[in-house]
Amino acid sequence: MRPITVNVSESTYQEFKDYARRQDRKTAELIREAMELYREKKIQNTGVSSLRELRPESLGEVLQPMNSEDDLLDEMIHF
């Protein structure tokens, strides 16, 4: 493995340290795992060449429907 130096906020690092302690793991191990997850999800998953190829994701129920007078809705419809 290659050692690296990364600057993070104190609060973020403290959260990792606290979680690592509760899980009886090393903080560096959690950070390596987080980096690997990021690599798998964001870097290696670059097979999508267009937004049109992405599958829709469910974000839950509609909180407030858009009305037809909404400028943003009109802009999206007439793209």
SVG drawing of the C-alpha trace seen along z (x, -y; Angstrom):
<svg xmlns="http://www.w3.org/2000/svg" viewBox="-51 -31 54 35">
<polyline fill="none" stroke="black" stroke-width="0.4" points="0.0,0.0 1.0,-3.5 0.8,-6.0 -0.9,-9.3 -1.7,-12.6 -5.2,-13.9 -6.5,-17.0 -10.0,-16.7 -12.0,-18.8 -11.5,-18.0 -15.2,-17.0 -15.1,-14.6 -11.9,-12.9 -13.4,-12.8 -16.5,-11.0 -14.3,-8.4 -12.3,-7.9 -15.4,-7.6 -17.1,-5.1 -13.9,-3.1 -13.6,-2.8 -17.3,-1.6 -16.6,0.9 -13.3,2.0 -11.5,1.1 -8.7,-1.3 -9.6,-4.7 -7.3,-4.2 -9.1,-1.0 -12.4,-2.8 -11.0,-5.6 -9.5,-3.0 -12.9,-1.3 -14.6,-4.7 -12.1,-5.4 -12.7,-2.0 -16.5,-2.5 -16.1,-5.9 -13.8,-4.3 -16.3,-1.5 -19.4,-3.9 -17.9,-7.0 -14.7,-6.2 -15.1,-2.7 -18.7,-3.1 -18.0,-5.3 -19.7,-3.0 -22.6,-5.5 -21.8,-7.9 -25.1,-9.8 -27.7,-10.9 -30.3,-9.2 -28.6,-5.8 -29.2,-6.2 -32.0,-4.4 -34.4,-6.4 -34.0,-6.3 -36.9,-6.4 -36.6,-9.3 -39.8,-8.6 -43.2,-10.2 -43.9,-13.6 -43.9,-16.2 -45.4,-19.0 -46.6,-18.6 -45.3,-21.1 -48.0,-23.2 -48.2,-24.1 -47.5,-27.7 -44.1,-26.9 -41.3,-28.3 -38.9,-25.4 -41.5,-22.8 -42.2,-24.7 -38.5,-24.9 -38.1,-21.1 -41.1,-20.2 -40.0,-22.4 -36.3,-21.3"/>
</svg>
